[in-house]
Amino acid sequence: MAWIVTRFPEPTLVESRRSASITVWDTSSEPPEDSGLVYRWNGYAEKDSVHSLLQYVEIHGERLRRKYLEWIHDLGESRIDGKRVIDHLALDDGLSYWWMTLFVEQSPWKSPSIIDAIRLLALEEIIAQHRPDQLRLVSANRYLHEVLDGWCRKLGIVYRLEQPHGRNVRQFSFRGVYRALPQAAQALISLLRYLLTRWPLKRAEKSGWFGGARTLFFCSYFDNIDPKAADTGVFNSYYWEGLFALLRRMGWQSNWLQLFSPCVTVPTPEAATNWAQRFNRHPREQGFHTFPEAYLSWRMVPRVISRWFKLVLVYQRLGEIKHAFCPPGSQFSLWPLMRWEWQASMCGAVSISNLLWIELFDSSLRDLPHQKKGLYLCENQAWERAMVHSWRKYGHGQLIAVAHSTVRFWDLRYFADPRTIGSSGRHAMPQADLTALNGKAAVDAYLSVEYPRQAIAECEALRYGYLNNLPPRHAWRRSKDDAIKLLILGDYIPAGTRKMLELLEAAIRTMSVRVICTVKPHPNCPVDPADYPSLQLNVVVDPLQTILHAFDIAYSGNLTTAAVDAYLSGLPGVVKLDETELNFSPLRGQCGVRFVSAPEELAEALETADQGTAPSPDRNEFFFLDPGLPRWSRLLAN
């Protein structure tokens, strides 16, 4: 390793500090034993004086999450030239574009720097506690270096950067070339690519909308559909499974505005439009189905480009916003870390995507006959703000956001500062009238960030209704020579599944117990057993409810919600924590679940899974599971 930077501040800037040094270790190698107090940037392992920032974040999660949400609210409210950022970004029809930026979406998968920002909030608390004379960074991350260098200047701390040898050699890829282009070039390329790939969706029907008092509107994803039923012309979306019979009993006709995203079952726009045409042959039974892109037109393109140019001009006027990237009470600036999010939101591919959503929803909801009630799948995506705004603009009725899956602690898409939620002034965030939550766990999660109780509606968990039919499991006890039947629940991100299986390979090499490994991949993330020969993987694609009874332990990644199904069926659960991410598992905080990050931890968890108390979770503490759907009946009847 080589010293790159050593900077000594003026000694008068900070008073009475203990003589100490803290090292932030951001490299895959192990820190030397004489490194003093060390905090790993990545990983959960701790030993002696080597600590984990991610472990600190886990312990103090409530406070750190609240700090981040407060900062996002304050960022939108910050004033430049006498106006709030929210007002600077107001479009000509009253929608503030601020609500569609990556900062408000708060998706850790679209904005990985969110995790880094939360780690920095944790590091700031650690620095305040230890009051070191010196901060040493071992990292090749120049953005992290910029943040810490500026921070130490303010605090009067000696700052040292040590850059590890053996930097990764970048390999050529078209994606890498694209990302290296200026944001404006990426924006225009993304517009062209969108038009070329989505134009076939223009063939979808637009003239079959239902109107009248007994008409219900849905905005949903077109990627979780029963393919066998679809081939016969029957629409069955797993997102809304069980609701269709209730709609028929209550006499509702349904309109479906479907969002296409390529997946295994619906890989192309042509396949999507073909299925929609089949459903539309019997609209009174199957509902009427179309896509926002059915309203694409060449006249729309100049409007998108015109608005984009205006956004770029606003971006240039708001150069001083970088001074607002300091969280409340903090001395560091997140600008070096998060400027990409600002640039991409304002003049990059993200901005083009958002402006297209505004145009598409404006056209489709203007054409839609008046709807008494509407529902949409809620994940705090930018398109939701555009849809809600257009819904209000054209005078439709009650709108309900439906959180269709689990609400995870660190999935910030579902959370906002109470001041943001409670705002009703000029250019306030477009919101649904009600948010429908599918269980006590989700309700408690929303209430923990002071979401107004009167804006929450309870509804049964449509995707988990089958849990009512699962018989209780008996406690599993393994005899000495028994093999462990392990169900591996694949992640929807390929890298997550790969890390899980690689850790399992390393763990099994140290185990004396035989493990029979079966993987159920995510539909959009297939697994090739030949890539992991030592595991001798079996692959299953059957529905979870039909296979859970055949296994002893469930092993899942940090993201998959399928872990909840296994846990509520009574299977002992082991979750692999990703060394670069927060604990996004929906089982965070649940009794009896083992979280592992190292091979020896996984081996020990598998070998001793039958020795503790078998999990016996109360399914009704997690989800509302009444098979008659009384909550949905009340919600739709009002």
N, C-alpha and C positions, 0 to 999 in steps of 0.2 A: 504494500500500500504506500501511497505517496501523499505527503501533506500538500494540499493545494492552497488553502487559505489559513492564515493565522492573523487575527485582528484583535488589538487591545484597545478597549474604549477608554474614555476619560474616567478616572477613578471617582470623580465627584458625582456621577450620575446616580449611584445607588449607595445607600448607607447601610451599615451594620448587617453584613451578610456572613454566614458561616463559610469558612474556607472548604469548598467541596467542588467536585466535578461530576457532571452527569453526561453520559454518552448515549446518544440515540443511535441504535444499531440497525441500519437498514441494508443488510446484505445477508445472503444465505449461509455464509460461513459462521462459525462460532466465535464469539468475542474472546480475546485472551483473558486468562485468569486475573491478570493485574489491571483490568480495565476500570476498576472501581464500580460505582453505581451505574448500571446499564439498563436502559429500557429498549426492548426490541420494538421496532416499528411493525414488523410482521410476526405472526405466530403467537401461540398461547402458552408455550412452555415457560416455566419459571424455575430458577435454581439459584440458591444463595443470593448473590447481589445482582443477578440478572433477572429483570422483571419484564412483564409484557404490558405494552400499552393497551392492547385489545382486552386483556384481563381487567385492567383498570377501568376501561370503558364499560365492561360488563357489570362490574360491581357498582359503578356510579351512573348507570345508564339513564335513570329517570332525570337526574339533574342535567346531564350532558345533552340529552335529547331536547329538553326544554330550552336550554341555551341556544341550540341550533335553530329551533323553530322561532324563537324570539328574534334572532338575527335576520332570518328571512323576511319576517314581517317588517322589521325596521328598515331593511334594504329597500323594499317597495315604497315605504313611507318617507325615505330620505329625500331631502329637498336639494334641487340644483337649479340655480337661477330663480329661486322663489317658488318653484313648483315641485310637487311630488313626482318621483319617477313614474308612479302609476298614472299620473295625469299627462306627463310627457308622452306616454305610450298609448294615449286614447286614440282610437280609430274614429273614422267619420260617422259610424253608426252607434257610438257610445260604448263599445267594448274596449276595455284597456288591454292592449296586447301583453302587458305585464303578466297577466294570469295564464298565459300560454308559454312562458319562458321555462327553461329547464330548472330555474331556481324554484318556481312554484310547483312544478311537477315533482321535484324531490325524489326522482327515481335513482337509486344507487347504481342501477345497471346502465342508465343513460349518462349518469354523472358520477363516475367512480370517485371523483375528488370529494364527494360528500363524506365518504369514510375517512379520507385524509383530514378533512376539516374537523371532524369529531375527535380524531386522534390528537389533533393540535389543541383542541379545547381541553382534553385530558392532560396533555403535556404541560399546558399553562398552569393547571392546578398543581401538578407535581413540582414545577419550578417554584411556584409560590410557597409550597410547603418546605422544600429543601433549601431554597435560597443559595444556589451554587455560585461560585466565582467563575466557573467556566462551563460552557456547553460545547460538546464535541459531537459532530455529526459524521457518521460513517455511511455514505450513501452516494449513489450516482444520480440521484433525483435532483435535477437543477431547480425545479420549482419549490421543492421542500427547502433546498438551500437558500433560495431567495427569501422565503418566509422567515426562516430562523435567523438569517443574517440581519435582516431589518429589525426583527424583534429584539435580538441581543443588543443592537445599537441603542434601542430605546431603553432597555433595562440596565445597560452598562455592564453586561456580562461579556467576558472574554469568549470569543467564538472561534471554533476551529472546524474546518471541513477536511475530512479525509476521504478521498475517493478510492474505492476498491479497484484492484487490478482485474483484468479479465472481463472487460465489458462485453456485453452481448453484441455479436456482429449482426447487423440488420440484413436480412435477406430481402431480395427484390420481390415485390408483389404489387399488383395493380391497386390493391386497397391502400398499401403504403404510399404509392405515388399520389393517389387521390387525396389522402389525408395531408400530404405535404403541400397541396395546392392552397392558394389563398381562399379564405372563406367565401368570397364572392364567386370565385370560379366553381367551388363545390356547390354553391346554391344553384347556379345556372345548369350545371351538369345534372344535379338531382331533379330539377324541374323537367329536363328533357327525358331523363330515365323514367320518371313517374308517368309522363304522358305516353311514352312508348309501351310501358308494361301494363298500365291500367286502362288504356283506351278500349280494349275489348269489353270491359264492363259497361261501356255505353250501350251495349246490346240489351242490357237488362230492361225489363218492362218498367214503365213509369205511370201507366194510366189505370192501374188496378187498385188504387188506395180506397180503403173503406172510410166512410164518414158516418156520423150519427152518434147518438148518446151511448150506444153499447159497443163502442170501438175503443180498443186499447192499443197503444203504440209501444213498440219495443225497439231499442237500439242495442244491437248485440254483435258479438263476434261470430264469424262464419267458419270457425276452425275446430269446433268441438261437437261435431255432428255424427250421429250414428250412420255409418256409411251403408250398412245393409238396408236400413229403413229408407235412406235417401234414394238408393237405387230403385226402390219400388214406388217412389214419389211421396213418401211419408216423411214429414219434417219432425225430427226429434233431436233437439239440442240438449246436450248433457248439462249445459249451464242452467237450463230451465226444466230439467227432467222432473216429471210429476205434476207440473203446473198445467199442462195441456188439457188433461181431463177436467180439472177445475174450471178452466176457461169455458169449456163446452157446457159444463153444468150450469155456470152462471150466465150463459148466453152472450159471452163476449166474442166479437170478431176482432182479429188482430192484424195490425200492420207491422212489418218487420223491415227496418233499415239496417242492413247487414254490413259489417266491416270486414272486408276480405283481407286475410293475411295468409300467405302461402304456408301450407302444412302438408303432412303426409297424405291425409285423406282428401284435401282440396288443394292440389299443388299449383293450379293455374287459374287465371281469370276465366278461361273458357270452361273449365270444370265447374267453377262457381256459378256461372250464368246458366249452365245446363241444369244443374240441380235446382236453381231457383225457378227455372221454367217448369220443371216437373212439379214442384210444390204449388206453383201458381195455376196448375190445371184444375185444382180443387181448392180454391181460396177460402171457401167458407169453412172447410175442415182444417186446412193446413195454414191459413193466413196468407196475406199477400206479401211477397218478398222482393226487395230490390236493394240496390247499393247506392251510396252517395255518388259514386263515379258514373252512375247512369245519367247524371246531370252535367257531366263534363262537356265543355264546348270550347271551341277556339276563341269565342268572345271572352271567356273567363281568363285566358292566359294574359292578355294585356292588363287586366285589372290586378292580377296577382303580381305581375312585374312592377306595375305602378306603385302598389302598396309596398313592395319590397324596396324600391328606390327611396320611398319616404322613410321607411325604417332605417335604411342605411344613413340617411341624413340625420335622423334623430340619434342614431348611434354615435355619429361624429360630434353632435352637439353635447352629448352626455359623457364626454371624456373625463369629467371630474368625478364620475361615479366610483372610480377606483378608490377614492378616499372613504367611501361608505362600506368598504369590504372589511371593516374592523368590527367584530362582534361586540355587543354591549359589555363594557367593563374589561375588554381585552386590549392588550398592547400590540398584538400582531395583526398583520393585514393578510387576508385570504386572497387578495387580488392575484398574486403570481400563480396560485394554485387553481383558481376558478375563473380566470379571465377567458379561457376557452369557452366555458358555458355561456358567458355573456356574448362573446363574439358569434358563436354558433347560433344562439337564440336570435340575435339581432340582424345578422347579415349572412349567415351560413345556410347549410342544408336544412337545419331545424326551422329556420324562419320561412323557407319556401313551403315546407310541409305544413306548418301552422296556417299560413295564408291560404293554402289550398283547402284546408279543412274549413276555414271561415267561409269561403266561397261555396263549397259543396253543401255544407249544412244550410247556408242561407237559401240556396236554390231548392233543396229538397224539402225543407220545412215550410217554405213559402208555398210550394205546390201541394203540400199535405193538407187534406181537409181538416177542419177543426177537430182536435182530439181532446176528449174530456180528461184523459189520464195517460201518462206516459211513464215508461220505466227504461232504465239503461244500466248496463254493467259498469260499476264504479271502480276505477283504479287510479283516479286522479291523472288521467292522461290529458294532454293538451286538447285533443279533439273534444273532450267532454265540455270544456269551457265554451268552445265555439258552438257546440250543439245546444247547451243550455241557453246561451245568449239568443240564438235564433229561435228557440222554442218560445222564449218570452217575447221576442220581437214580433212574432206573428200570432200572439194571443192564444196559444194553446193552454190547456188546463193544468191540473196538478202534475208535478214531475217528481219521480221517486228514483233515487240512486240506489242501486242494489249491489252491496258488497258480497260477491258470490262465493268467496272462498274464505280462508282464515285471515285474520288481521294480525300480522306479526309485529312484534314490538319495534324492530328496527326498520320496518318497511315504511319509510316516512311518507310515502305517497298517500297514506290514509290519515295523516295527521297535519294539523296546522295550529298556529298560535291562536288562542281564543279571541284575540282582537281582530284577526283576519276573518274568522267565522262570524263574529258578531257585527261586523261592519255592514252598514246598509246605506252608506252615503254615496256620493258621486263616484262612478266607476268602481263600485264594489265588486268583489269576486262573484261571478255567476255561480249560483248554487241551486241544487234541487230543493224542493219544499221539504222532503223527508229523505232520510237515509235508512234503508232497510237492512238490518243486521240479523244474521242467521243463528245467533246463539249468545248465551250469557258471556262467553269469553270475548266475543267481538264487542258487545255492549260495554263491558268493563273496560276494554282497551280504549274505546272512544271517550268514555267518561273520565278516564285517567288524564286526558289532556283538556278537560273542561269543555268537551263538546256538549251543546245544550241538549238536555234530556228530551225536551219537547220536540226536537227535530229528529229523534230516533224512532223508527218503527220496527217492531219485532216481526220476523218472518221465519218460517221453517227453512232449514238448510236443504235446499232442493237436491244438491249434488251428493248429499250424505244420507238420504232417506233410507238407503239399503241397510244402514247400521241397525235399524229396528229389527231386521230379520236375522242378524248374526247371533248365534247362540253364545252364551258366556263360555269362556275358555277355562279349563281346569289348570291349576298351577303346574308348570312344566318342571319336571325333575329328570335330569339326565343321569343314566347309569354310567358306570366307568367306561364302558366300551362303545357307548352310543356316539354316533356322529351328530354334529350340529347341523340342522337343516336351516340354512341362512337365506333369507329373502333380501335381495339387494334392490333398493328402489332408486332407479336412475334419476339423475337431475335433468332439468330441461336446458342446461347449458353444458355443451360437450366437455369443456375443461373440468367442470365440477364432477361429472361422472368419471372422467379419466383419473382424477386425483383420488376419488373414492376407491377405485379398483386397484390403483397402484399401492395405496396404503394397505389394502386388504392383502395383496400379494406379499408385501413385506411382513405383515403380522402373521400370516399363516405359516411362513417359513420358520417361525420361532415357536409354533404351537405343537403340542403333542396330541391334541385332539383332532380328529378328522372333521373337516368342514365340507358339506355339500352345498355348493354355491349356485343359486338361481337368481338371475337378474331379470327384473321387469323394467325395460327401458322406458323413458318418456317417449311418447309417440313421435316427437320431433327430434329425437336424439338416439338413433339406433346404436346398438353395441355389437361389435364383431367379436365373438369368443376367441377367434384366432389371435387377437391382439393381446390376450391374457392367458396363455396356454397353461400356466401353473395353476390357474383357478378351475380349469375344466368346467367352464360356465355352461349352465343350462339357461336358455332364454325362453321366457313366457310373455305372451301378449294378452292373456285372458284378463277380464275385469278383476279388480282386486277382491271384490266380495266373493268370488268363486275360488280363490286360491289361498287366502290368508290362513285358513285352518290347517294348511299342509306344512306350516313352517314353525320353527322354534323361536327365532329371533328375526327382527327387521333391522336392516342396516341402511341408513339413508344419508343423503348429503345435507348440506347446510340450507338448501333452498326449497327442496321439494315438499309440497303439502301432502303428498301421499303418506308421509310419515304419520300424519294424524289418523288416517284410516287404520293403519297397522296398530298404532297405540290404543285407539278406542276399541279395537277388536281384542285387546288383551295381550298382544305380543310384546315381550320385552324389547325396548328400543335402544339402538346405538346410533348416534348422529356424529358424522365427521364434521368438525369445524374447519372451515377454509382458513388457512394461515394468513390470507390477505384481506379477509372480510370480517365484518361484525357477525354476531350470531343471529342469522336470519331465520333460524328454524322456528316453525310454528309450535314446536314442543319446548321452546325456551321456558324454563321455570317449572316444568311439569315434573312431578315426583316420579322417581324410578327410571328416568331417561338418562343414559350415559352419554356424555359428550367427550369426544376423543380427538386428538390431533397428531398423535405419534403412534408408530407401529406397536410398541409395547403396551400403550394404553388400550388400543383396539384389541390386541390379543387377550389382555387381562379381562376386558369387558365381555368378550365372547365366552371365555372359559368360565366365568363366574356368573353369567347371566341367570342361571337357574338357582343360585344360592341365596339371593335376596327375596324380598317379598314380591310376588307376582303383581304386575300392574293391574289394578281393578278400577279404572277411571269411570267416573259417572259421566256417561255420554251426554246427559242432559245438562251437565255443567259446561259442556263445550258447545253443543248445538241444540237448537230447538228441533225436535224430531217427530212431532205428532204426525202420524200418517194421514190424518184427515185434513191437514193443512188449515186449521182454524185461524191462525194468524194471517195467512195469505187471504183467506176468505174475507176477514174483516178489513184488510188493507184495500182489497179491490172493491169491496162493497161501499166504502165511504165516498 
